[in-house]
Amino acid sequence: MSGESRRRTAAKIRNLLETEGESVQENTTHFNEGRYDAIQEFDGYEAVREEARAIKEDAIDRLPELVETLRESVEENGGHLYVADDAADANAYIRTVVDDADAESVVKSKSMTTEELDVNEALETDDVDVWETDLGEFVIQVADEAPSHLIGPAFHRTTDDVADLFNEYFDPDEPFETAEQLTDFARDYLGERIRDADVGMTGANFVLADSGTITLITNEGNARKCAVTPDTHIAVTGVEKVIPSLSELGPFVELIARSATGQDIAQYVSLFSPPTDSPTLDFEHPDEPGFGPQRDREFHLVLIDNGRMAMREDDQLRETLYCIRCGACANSCANFQHVGGHAFGGETYTGGIATGWETGVHGIESAGEFNDLCTGCSRCVNACPVKIDIPWINTVVRDRLNREHDSSEFDFLVEGLTPDEEPAGLDLQKRAFGNFETLAKVASKTAPVSNRLLGSAPVRAAMSRFAGIDRRRDLPTFQGESLVEWFAARGGSRVRDADRTAVLYPDVYTNYVLVDRGKAAVALLESLGVEVVVPDVPGSGRAPLSQGMVDTAESKAHRVFDRLRRHIDRGRDVVVIEPSDLAMFRREYEKLLPPRAFETLSENSYEVLEYVFGLLENGADADALASPGTKLAYHSHCQQRTLGVDAYTEAVFERLGYDVATSDVECCGMAGSFGYKSEYYELSMDVGETLRDQFEDETDRTVVASGTSCTEQLVDLLSADVRHPVEVIEASRR
């Protein structure tokens, strides 16, 4: 990315923070709170997630067979099934159906698939009036905007915004002011258009192959009105929505509303096996009781490929097809919460899963516009009702984007000089952050000269210009003696021949920057009677993986395992200080190592306070730890939370008697290298303001954070000293 591109990106994000951020944050927060409550009250949540995942895996595996079964079912019902190759094919078929019906108007319910196809524009070229009847879609149709969210297309607009828009567009006798007035107007206005429409168009949340039944799950009644009021009904949906039968539908009905809006079940769950033969209301004689005569009705189900079958054959993108379009990945994402889908989205789709969809249906260039907004925190994985590994999809696409460069006659030179496994055309910013371990080694060997040099104005200006490293961020202060060197010079562990031996993993930051944190961890473990080993082990690969440098990350993963395996084979425990590195061992290494190697390392690795908790539970002497001398304000790392190990730190503090104010803010906004990038600095700080607001009045408390990036962000946000939990509870002077 060029300097000019970075400035454009920063300007776009700044504008969205100012104009849409508040509304998006309010709406996503509301949905998240509902989701948390709905899931907590649902005892069978995890089991249903597993079941839904298995159903989608099976359905996508058998998709060609299910489509043929569906064809037979739809035709037996008297309907028509058309499988469209792409958007142009789909629109040509839909235009033909509308033309054959002599239609002048079409009413539509909410459908992201028709947004993907640009159906409205295609029909409008034929002078057909097209009306969106979902309230949010109606708003953005009037505003001539793109949706900003999978389920809340007008999330970015406030009530006052919509009132101003409708007052200008419709010029009512009495200006609209309240949400109730706007809703009443839209209901009446669109109700009239539904009654007069020649064709109704819907999407489909799920399609049942054995019966030809389409399922519409909504919170507005407009979808089923669009399906049954006009004489012709066209349902448009992706091929991935097909599942075998009604027997498989239950888990999705249980999950989709809980994940999307926090409801136990949506307001409307409608199942149709069209063309429906139900009698319809006679709008010509509205005052007469009963129904009008049955009419000959026509139904067309248009299944869209548009890249989906190719995604099915792509091992890295295949999981995207499991998506049930609930929007939970967007709601759970800190960056999305602040800028919405007009930044964190492509031509059609928004949120974390959008990278997979945009790459598959619109091309990787569309995904490249927003892919870097995914920081890999993995909160979306826990939020996803079908357990899609969304961060991995984002990482894979980032890797592919890295490889799309123009070759140069000097490529061989770059490939020979850089220590990574990546092609020479890699963006300089990504290469710099991806090779942080190498930079840290050099800076440590040359400290303190390196620190003075890196802090000089000319160097900061060069880093800003060529690598996009924001000058408003303080750079790390590298230590002249690494943790590994200190431990060796110390003569190793001061506890020998103990019942337990811990291999303290020297992550890059602890080894070269936050060495005192590592020393405190060594002393802490020794005070609990544990023999400690600090081996010379490479970085986990977290830094290159965050930049989409998958080959480099994989190479590092193999080297890390090779170095640690000998210790694990001797019955030693691997203890990790930095949560993002533990996440590598327990999550990402599943993609980077052979299965047995991954299982071995993940099952024998522990976060440092998780390990301390286990020691205390098994009889270690808590009196050896520091007694409470101050009150604490504690923020856990996002990947501690996604791994479910954050509770151990809180439990240790409680056991030792500390008075702790614990942050419930999910993300500090720093996210490793993300907060250093000039195009994202302001977004990073905006996300962090929520955490600052929670802690800024806790002036009588020591601020404590488990993650390196959290520590850096809190220092900037609060202008205060921030400590790691091991530095708080470790009692000795080392």
C-alpha positions in Angstrom: 0.0 0.0 0.0 1.4 3.4 -1.0 1.5 6.4 1.3 -1.3 8.0 -0.7 -3.5 4.8 -0.3 -2.8 4.9 3.4 -3.9 8.5 3.7 -7.1 7.7 1.7 -7.9 4.8 4.0 -7.3 6.8 7.1 -9.5 9.6 5.8 -12.3 7.2 5.0 -12.1 5.6 8.4 -12.0 9.1 10.1 -15.1 10.1 8.2 -17.0 7.0 9.1 -16.0 7.3 12.8 -17.4 10.8 12.8 -20.6 10.1 10.8 -21.6 6.5 11.4 -19.5 5.1 14.2 -21.8 6.1 17.1 -24.9 4.6 15.5 -23.2 1.4 14.5 -21.6 1.0 18.0 -25.0 1.5 19.7 -26.8 -1.0 17.5 -24.1 -3.7 17.7 -23.8 -3.3 21.4 -27.5 -3.8 21.8 -27.4 -7.0 19.7 -24.4 -8.3 21.6 -26.0 -7.8 24.9 -29.1 -9.7 23.7 -26.9 -12.4 22.3 -24.9 -12.9 25.5 -28.2 -13.2 27.5 -29.8 -15.6 25.0 -26.8 -17.9 24.9 -26.4 -17.9 28.6 -30.0 -19.0 29.1 -29.8 -21.7 26.4 -28.4 -24.8 28.1 -27.9 -26.7 24.9 -26.1 -24.0 23.0 -22.8 -25.8 22.4 -24.4 -29.1 21.4 -26.7 -27.3 18.9 -23.7 -25.5 17.4 -22.0 -28.8 16.9 -25.1 -30.3 15.3 -25.6 -27.3 13.0 -21.9 -27.4 12.0 -22.2 -31.1 11.2 -25.4 -30.6 9.1 -23.7 -27.8 7.0 -20.6 -29.9 6.5 -22.7 -32.8 5.2 -25.0 -30.6 3.1 -22.1 -28.8 1.4 -20.4 -32.2 0.8 -23.5 -33.6 -0.8 -24.6 -30.3 -2.5 -24.8 -31.5 -6.2 -27.0 -34.4 -5.1 -29.2 -32.2 -2.9 -29.7 -29.7 -5.7 -31.0 -32.5 -7.9 -33.3 -33.7 -5.2 -34.6 -30.2 -4.8 -35.2 -29.8 -8.5 -37.5 -32.9 -8.5 -39.3 -31.6 -5.4 -39.9 -28.1 -6.8 -41.1 -29.4 -10.1 -43.4 -31.9 -8.4 -44.9 -29.0 -6.5 -45.6 -27.2 -9.8 -42.7 -24.7 -9.5 -39.5 -24.1 -11.5 -35.9 -24.4 -10.4 -33.2 -22.5 -12.2 -29.5 -22.8 -11.2 -27.7 -19.6 -12.3 -24.0 -19.7 -13.1 -23.4 -16.1 -12.2 -25.1 -12.7 -11.7 -25.7 -12.0 -15.4 -27.3 -15.5 -15.8 -29.5 -15.0 -12.8 -30.6 -11.5 -13.8 -31.4 -12.6 -17.3 -33.6 -15.4 -16.0 -35.4 -13.1 -13.5 -36.0 -10.4 -16.1 -37.5 -13.1 -18.4 -39.9 -14.2 -15.6 -40.9 -10.6 -14.8 -41.4 -9.9 -18.5 -43.5 -13.0 -19.0 -45.7 -11.9 -16.1 -46.2 -8.5 -17.8 -45.0 -7.0 -14.5 -44.8 -3.3 -13.9 -43.8 -3.6 -10.3 -41.8 -6.0 -8.1 -41.8 -6.0 -4.3 -38.8 -7.6 -2.4 -38.1 -8.8 1.0 -34.6 -8.4 2.5 -32.0 -10.5 0.5 -28.3 -10.1 0.6 -28.1 -12.5 -2.4 -30.1 -10.1 -4.6 -27.8 -7.3 -3.4 -24.9 -9.5 -4.6 -26.5 -9.8 -8.0 -27.7 -6.2 -8.4 -31.2 -7.4 -9.2 -32.8 -4.1 -8.6 -30.6 -2.3 -11.2 -31.2 -5.1 -13.7 -35.0 -4.8 -13.4 -35.0 -1.0 -13.4 -33.3 -1.1 -16.9 -36.6 -2.7 -18.1 -38.6 0.2 -16.5 -39.9 -2.1 -13.7 -40.6 -0.4 -10.4 -38.7 -2.3 -7.6 -39.6 -1.7 -4.0 -37.7 -3.0 -0.9 -40.2 -3.8 1.8 -37.9 -4.5 4.7 -37.7 -1.3 6.7 -33.9 -1.1 6.8 -33.6 -2.0 3.1 -36.3 0.6 2.3 -34.3 3.3 4.1 -31.1 2.6 2.2 -33.0 2.3 -1.1 -34.4 5.8 -0.5 -30.9 7.0 0.5 -29.3 5.2 -2.5 -26.7 3.6 -0.2 -25.2 0.1 0.3 -26.2 -2.0 3.3 -23.8 -1.6 6.3 -24.6 -4.9 8.0 -25.8 -8.4 7.0 -29.0 -8.2 9.1 -29.3 -4.4 9.8 -28.7 -2.7 6.5 -29.4 0.7 8.0 -27.4 0.2 11.2 -25.3 3.2 10.4 -28.3 5.6 10.5 -30.0 7.1 13.6 -33.7 7.8 13.9 -33.0 11.5 13.3 -31.1 10.7 10.1 -34.0 8.6 8.8 -36.5 11.3 9.7 -34.5 13.9 7.8 -34.2 11.6 4.8 -37.9 10.8 4.7 -38.9 14.4 5.2 -36.8 15.5 2.3 -37.8 12.6 0.0 -41.5 12.2 0.7 -42.3 15.8 1.9 -45.1 14.8 4.3 -47.7 17.3 5.5 -46.4 16.9 9.1 -42.7 16.2 9.4 -41.6 12.8 10.7 -39.9 12.9 14.1 -40.2 9.6 15.9 -39.4 6.0 15.1 -43.1 5.1 15.5 -44.1 7.7 12.9 -41.5 6.5 10.5 -42.5 2.9 10.9 -46.2 3.6 10.6 -45.6 5.5 7.4 -43.3 2.8 5.9 -45.8 0.1 6.8 -48.7 1.8 5.0 -46.7 3.0 2.1 -45.1 -0.3 1.4 -48.3 -2.2 2.2 -49.9 -0.5 -0.7 -47.1 -1.4 -3.0 -47.3 -5.1 -1.9 -51.0 -5.2 -2.7 -50.4 -3.6 -6.1 -47.3 -5.6 -7.1 -47.2 -8.0 -10.0 -44.2 -10.1 -8.7 -43.0 -10.8 -5.2 -39.3 -11.6 -4.6 -37.8 -13.1 -1.5 -34.6 -14.7 -0.4 -34.5 -17.9 1.6 -32.7 -18.6 4.8 -32.8 -22.4 4.2 -34.2 -24.6 1.4 -35.4 -28.1 2.1 -34.3 -30.5 -0.7 -36.8 -33.3 -0.1 -39.9 -31.1 -0.1 -39.0 -28.0 -2.1 -39.8 -25.9 1.0 -38.3 -22.5 1.5 -37.8 -21.1 5.0 -38.0 -17.4 5.8 -36.9 -16.3 9.2 -37.6 -12.6 9.8 -38.7 -10.0 12.3 -41.0 -8.2 9.9 -44.1 -9.6 8.2 -43.2 -8.2 4.8 -41.4 -11.3 3.6 -44.3 -13.7 3.6 -46.5 -11.0 2.2 -44.2 -10.6 -0.7 -44.2 -14.4 -1.1 -48.0 -14.9 -1.2 -49.7 -11.7 -2.3 -48.6 -11.3 -5.9 -49.4 -14.0 -8.4 -45.8 -14.7 -9.2 -43.2 -15.4 -6.5 -39.5 -15.6 -7.2 -37.2 -16.8 -4.4 -33.5 -16.1 -5.0 -30.8 -17.7 -2.8 -27.4 -19.2 -2.9 -26.9 -22.9 -3.5 -25.3 -23.2 -0.1 -28.7 -22.7 1.6 -29.9 -26.1 0.6 -30.2 -28.7 3.5 -31.6 -32.2 3.2 -35.0 -32.0 5.0 -37.1 -30.5 7.7 -35.4 -32.8 10.2 -32.2 -30.7 9.8 -33.9 -27.3 10.1 -34.4 -27.3 13.9 -30.8 -26.4 15.0 -30.7 -23.4 12.7 -34.0 -22.0 13.9 -32.7 -22.4 17.5 -29.4 -20.6 16.6 -30.1 -17.9 14.0 -32.2 -15.4 16.0 -30.1 -15.9 19.2 -26.9 -15.2 17.2 -28.3 -12.3 15.2 -30.5 -10.3 17.6 -30.5 -12.1 20.9 -34.0 -13.4 20.6 -34.9 -17.0 21.5 -36.7 -17.2 18.2 -37.5 -14.8 15.4 -40.9 -13.1 15.1 -41.7 -15.0 12.0 -40.6 -18.5 11.0 -42.4 -19.2 7.7 -42.2 -22.3 5.7 -43.6 -22.4 2.1 -43.7 -25.2 -0.4 -44.7 -23.0 -3.3 -46.5 -22.3 -5.4 -48.9 -22.1 -2.4 -52.5 -23.1 -3.1 -53.7 -21.2 0.0 -56.6 -18.9 -0.8 -55.6 -15.2 -0.9 -57.2 -12.1 0.4 -59.4 -10.2 -2.2 -58.0 -6.7 -2.1 -60.6 -5.6 -4.7 -63.3 -6.1 -2.0 -61.6 -5.4 1.3 -64.8 -4.9 3.2 -66.3 -8.3 2.4 -65.5 -11.1 4.8 -63.6 -14.2 3.7 -61.0 -14.8 1.0 -61.0 -14.2 -2.7 -61.0 -17.1 -5.2 -57.9 -19.2 -5.6 -55.6 -18.1 -8.4 -53.1 -19.8 -10.6 -49.8 -19.0 -9.0 -46.4 -19.2 -10.4 -43.2 -20.0 -8.4 -39.5 -19.8 -9.5 -36.6 -20.8 -7.3 -33.4 -19.3 -8.6 -30.3 -20.9 -7.0 -27.2 -18.9 -7.4 -23.7 -20.4 -8.0 -21.7 -17.2 -8.8 -18.5 -18.7 -7.5 -19.9 -20.9 -4.7 -19.2 -24.2 -6.3 -15.6 -23.1 -6.8 -15.5 -22.1 -3.1 -16.7 -25.6 -2.3 -13.6 -27.0 -4.0 -11.3 -24.6 -2.2 -10.2 -26.1 1.1 -9.5 -22.7 2.6 -12.7 -20.9 1.5 -15.1 -23.9 1.8 -16.2 -23.0 5.4 -17.6 -19.7 4.2 -20.5 -21.7 2.7 -21.5 -22.8 6.2 -22.5 -19.2 7.0 -26.1 -18.7 7.9 -25.9 -14.9 7.6 -26.6 -14.0 11.2 -24.1 -11.1 11.4 -22.7 -12.2 14.8 -19.1 -12.0 13.5 -19.6 -8.4 12.7 -21.3 -7.6 16.0 -18.5 -9.3 18.0 -15.7 -7.4 16.1 -14.3 -4.3 17.8 -13.3 -2.7 14.6 -16.6 -3.3 13.0 -18.4 -1.9 16.0 -16.7 1.5 15.4 -16.8 1.9 11.6 -19.5 -0.6 10.4 -19.8 -2.3 7.0 -19.1 0.7 4.9 -15.4 0.3 5.9 -15.4 -3.3 7.0 -17.1 -4.7 3.9 -16.8 -5.1 0.2 -19.2 -4.8 -2.8 -22.0 -6.7 -0.9 -20.9 -8.4 2.3 -19.8 -7.0 5.6 -18.0 -8.2 8.8 -15.5 -10.9 9.3 -17.1 -13.5 7.0 -17.2 -10.9 4.2 -13.6 -11.7 3.2 -14.6 -15.2 2.2 -17.8 -14.1 0.5 -16.3 -11.3 -1.4 -13.3 -13.4 -2.5 -15.6 -16.1 -3.7 -18.3 -14.2 -5.5 -16.7 -10.8 -6.4 -13.0 -11.6 -6.5 -10.1 -11.2 -4.2 -9.6 -7.5 -5.1 -12.9 -6.7 -3.4 -11.7 -8.4 -0.2 -8.4 -6.6 -0.3 -10.2 -3.3 0.4 -11.0 -4.2 4.0 -9.2 -7.5 4.8 -6.6 -5.8 7.1 -9.4 -4.7 9.5 -9.5 -8.3 10.8 -7.0 -8.5 13.6 -7.3 -12.2 14.2 -8.5 -11.8 17.7 -10.9 -14.9 17.2 -13.9 -13.5 19.1 -15.9 -14.1 16.0 -15.1 -17.8 16.1 -16.8 -18.1 19.5 -19.7 -16.0 18.3 -20.3 -17.9 15.0 -23.2 -20.3 15.5 -21.6 -22.8 13.1 -18.1 -22.4 14.4 -16.5 -21.0 11.2 -12.8 -20.2 11.6 -13.3 -16.7 10.2 -9.8 -15.4 11.2 -8.2 -18.2 9.2 -10.2 -17.4 6.1 -9.1 -13.7 6.5 -5.5 -14.9 6.9 -5.5 -17.1 3.9 -7.0 -14.4 1.7 -4.4 -11.9 3.1 -1.7 -14.4 2.1 -3.1 -14.7 -1.4 -3.3 -10.9 -1.7 0.4 -10.8 -0.7 1.3 -12.9 -3.6 -0.5 -10.8 -6.2 2.4 -8.6 -7.2 4.1 -7.6 -10.4 7.3 -9.6 -10.9 10.6 -7.7 -11.0 14.1 -8.5 -12.2 15.2 -7.7 -8.7 12.9 -10.2 -7.0 15.7 -12.7 -6.5 17.7 -10.1 -4.6 14.9 -9.4 -2.1 14.1 -13.0 -1.6 17.8 -13.7 -0.9 18.1 -10.9 1.7 14.9 -11.2 3.7 14.6 -13.9 6.4 11.0 -14.9 5.6 9.5 -17.4 3.2 7.5 -14.8 1.2 7.7 -13.6 -2.3 9.7 -10.4 -3.0 6.7 -8.2 -3.9 5.3 -8.3 -0.4 4.2 -4.8 0.9 7.0 -3.3 2.9 4.7 -2.6 5.9 3.7 -6.2 6.1 7.2 -7.4 5.6 8.5 -5.1 8.4 5.9 -6.3 10.9 6.0 -9.9 9.8 9.8 -9.9 10.5 9.6 -8.2 13.8 11.6 -11.0 15.5 14.6 -10.4 13.2 14.3 -6.6 13.8 14.1 -7.2 17.6 17.2 -9.4 17.6 19.3 -6.8 15.7 17.9 -4.0 17.9 18.7 -5.9 21.1 22.2 -6.6 20.0 22.8 -3.0 19.2 20.9 -1.4 22.1 20.9 1.3 23.4 22.2 2.8 20.1 19.3 1.2 18.2 16.8 2.8 20.5 18.2 6.2 20.0 18.4 5.7 16.2 14.8 4.3 16.0 13.6 7.3 18.0 15.3 9.9 15.8 13.1 12.2 13.6 14.6 11.1 10.3 14.2 7.4 11.0 10.6 7.9 12.2 9.8 9.9 9.1 11.2 7.2 6.9 9.3 4.5 8.7 6.1 6.5 8.3 6.7 7.2 4.6 7.8 3.7 3.5 6.2 1.3 6.0 3.3 3.3 7.3 4.4 3.1 11.0 2.5 5.9 12.7 4.7 8.6 14.3 2.2 9.0 17.1 3.1 5.6 18.5 6.1 5.1 20.8 8.3 2.3 19.5 9.4 -0.5 21.8 12.5 0.0 23.9 14.8 -3.0 23.2 16.9 -4.4 26.0 20.6 -5.1 25.5 20.4 -8.5 27.3 17.6 -10.8 26.2 15.7 -13.0 28.7 17.4 -16.1 27.3 20.8 -14.5 27.8 19.9 -13.3 31.3 18.7 -16.7 32.3 21.9 -18.4 31.0 24.1 -15.8 32.7 22.2 -16.4 35.9 23.1 -20.1 35.8 19.7 -21.4 35.0 17.0 -22.2 37.5 17.4 -21.7 41.3 15.1 -24.6 41.9 16.5 -28.0 40.9 15.2 -31.5 40.9 11.6 -30.3 41.6 8.5 -32.3 41.0 7.5 -30.0 38.1 9.7 -28.4 35.5 8.3 -25.5 33.4 9.7 -24.5 30.1 9.0 -20.7 30.0 8.4 -19.8 26.4 10.4 -16.7 25.5 8.1 -14.9 23.2 9.6 -12.2 21.1 8.5 -9.2 23.2 9.3 -10.8 26.5 12.7 -11.9 25.2 13.9 -8.6 23.7 11.6 -5.8 25.1 9.8 -6.7 28.3 12.6 -8.7 29.8 11.6 -7.7 33.4 8.2 -9.3 32.8 10.1 -12.6 31.9 12.3 -12.3 35.0 9.2 -11.9 37.2 7.7 -15.0 35.6 10.8 -17.0 36.3 10.9 -15.9 39.9 7.2 -16.5 40.3 7.3 -20.1 39.2 10.4 -20.7 41.3 8.7 -19.3 44.4 6.1 -22.0 43.9 8.6 -24.7 43.8 8.9 -25.2 40.0 12.2 -25.7 38.2 12.3 -23.4 35.3 13.9 -23.7 31.9 14.2 -20.8 29.4 15.3 -22.3 26.1 16.4 -20.4 23.0 13.2 -20.9 20.8 12.1 -19.0 17.8 9.0 -16.7 17.8 5.7 -18.5 17.5 4.9 -17.1 14.0 2.2 -14.8 15.4 3.8 -11.7 13.8 4.1 -13.1 10.2 0.7 -14.8 10.5 -1.0 -11.5 11.3 0.4 -10.1 8.0 -0.9 -13.1 6.0 2.7 -14.5 5.7 1.5 -18.1 6.1 4.6 -19.9 4.8 6.8 -18.0 7.2 4.4 -18.7 10.1 4.4 -22.4 9.2 8.2 -22.5 9.1 8.4 -20.9 12.5 5.7 -23.3 13.9 7.8 -26.3 12.8 10.9 -24.9 14.4 9.1 -24.0 17.6 7.7 -27.5 17.9 11.1 -29.1 17.1 12.7 -27.1 20.0 9.9 -27.7 22.5 9.2 -31.4 21.7 12.3 -32.6 23.5 11.2 -30.9 26.7 7.6 -32.2 26.4 9.0 -35.7 25.9 10.8 -35.3 29.2 7.5 -34.5 31.0 8.0 -30.7 31.2 5.2 -28.2 30.9 5.3 -25.3 28.4 4.3 -22.0 30.1 3.5 -19.0 28.0 3.3 -15.4 29.1 1.9 -13.7 26.0 -1.8 -14.9 25.3 -1.5 -14.4 21.5 1.3 -17.0 21.5 -0.7 -19.4 23.5 -3.5 -18.9 21.0 -1.0 -19.9 18.3 -0.2 -23.2 20.1 -3.8 -24.0 20.9 -5.5 -22.8 17.8 -3.6 -21.6 14.8 -1.0 -24.4 14.9 -3.8 -26.8 14.0 -3.5 -25.3 10.5 0.4 -25.2 10.5 1.5 -28.5 12.1 0.7 -32.2 11.5 -2.1 -33.3 13.8 0.0 -35.2 16.3 2.4 -32.4 16.7 -0.4 -29.9 17.2 -2.1 -32.1 19.8 1.2 -32.6 21.7 2.0 -29.0 21.9 -1.5 -27.7 22.6 -2.2 -30.2 25.3 1.0 -29.4 27.2 1.0 -25.6 27.0 -0.4 -23.3 29.6 -0.9 -19.5 30.1 1.3 -18.5 33.0 -1.6 -17.6 35.4 -3.5 -20.6 34.3 -0.4 -22.6 35.4 -0.1 -20.7 38.7 -3.8 -21.4 39.4 -3.1 -25.1 38.8 -0.1 -25.1 41.1 -2.1 -23.4 43.9 -4.9 -25.9 43.5 -2.5 -28.7 43.9 -0.9 -27.6 47.1 1.7 -24.9 46.2 2.2 -22.3 48.9 0.3 -19.2 48.3 2.2 -17.4 51.1 5.2 -17.4 48.8 3.4 -14.8 46.6 3.0 -11.1 47.2 0.3 -10.1 49.6 -2.2 -7.5 48.4 -0.6 -4.1 48.8 -2.6 -2.1 46.3 -6.0 -2.2 44.5 -5.9 -3.3 40.9 -7.7 -2.4 37.6 -7.4 -5.5 35.4 -7.9 -5.9 31.7 -7.5 -9.4 30.1 -6.3 -10.0 26.6 -8.9 -10.8 23.9 -7.3 -14.2 23.1 -7.3 -15.1 26.8 -11.1 -14.7 26.6 -11.5 -16.6 23.4 -9.5 -19.5 24.8 -11.4 -19.3 28.1 -8.3 -18.8 30.3 -9.0 -15.3 31.5 -10.8 -16.6 34.5 -7.6 -18.1 35.9 -6.0 -14.7 36.4 -9.0 -13.4 38.2 -9.2 -16.5 40.3 -5.6 -16.1 41.4 -6.1 -12.5 42.3 -9.2 -13.4 44.3 -7.5 -16.3 46.1 -4.7 -13.9 47.1 -7.2 -11.3 48.4 -6.6 -8.5 45.9 -9.3 -5.9 45.4 -9.7 -6.0 41.6 -11.9 -3.9 39.3 -12.1 -6.1 36.1 -12.7 -4.6 32.7 -15.6 -6.0 30.7 -14.4 -4.3 27.6 -13.6 -6.9 25.0 -10.8 -5.2 23.1 -8.2 -2.5 23.8 -8.0 -1.6 20.1 -4.2 -2.1 19.7 -4.3 -5.7 18.4 -0.5 -6.1 17.9 0.8 -4.3 14.9 -2.7 -3.0 13.9 -2.4 0.0 16.2 1.0 1.0 14.8 -0.3 1.3 11.2 -0.9 4.9 10.2 -4.1 4.1 8.3 -5.6 2.5 11.4 -4.2 4.5 14.2 -7.3 6.6 14.8 -9.6 3.6 14.7 -7.3 1.8 17.1 -7.5 4.8 19.6 -11.3 5.1 19.0 -11.8 1.5 20.0 -9.6 2.0 23.0 -11.6 4.9 24.3 -14.2 2.5 25.8 -11.5 0.9 27.9 -10.1 4.3 28.8 -13.5 5.5 30.0 -13.8 2.4 32.2 -10.4 2.9 33.9 -9.7 6.6 33.8 -11.5 7.2 37.2 -9.6 4.3 38.9 -6.8 6.5 39.9 -6.2 4.7 43.1 -5.6 1.4 41.4 -2.6 -0.1 39.7 -3.5 -0.9 36.1 -2.7 -4.5 35.1 -3.0 -6.1 31.7 -2.1 -9.6 30.4 -1.2 -8.8 26.8 1.7 -6.9 25.3 -0.5 -4.9 23.0 -3.0 -4.2 25.8 -0.2 -2.8 27.9 1.0 -0.5 25.1 -2.5 0.8 24.4 -3.3 1.4 28.0 0.0 3.3 28.5 -1.1 5.6 25.6 -4.7 5.9 26.8 -4.1 6.5 30.4 -0.5 7.9 30.5 0.1 5.5 33.4 2.4 2.7 34.3 0.9 -0.7 33.4 2.0 -4.0 34.9 1.6 -7.7 34.0 -0.1 -10.0 36.6 3.2 -11.8 37.2 4.8 -8.6 38.1 2.1 -7.9 40.7 2.0 -11.3 42.5 5.7 -12.2 42.3 7.2 -11.3 45.7 11.0 -11.7 45.4 13.5 -9.1 44.2 15.1 -11.6 41.8 
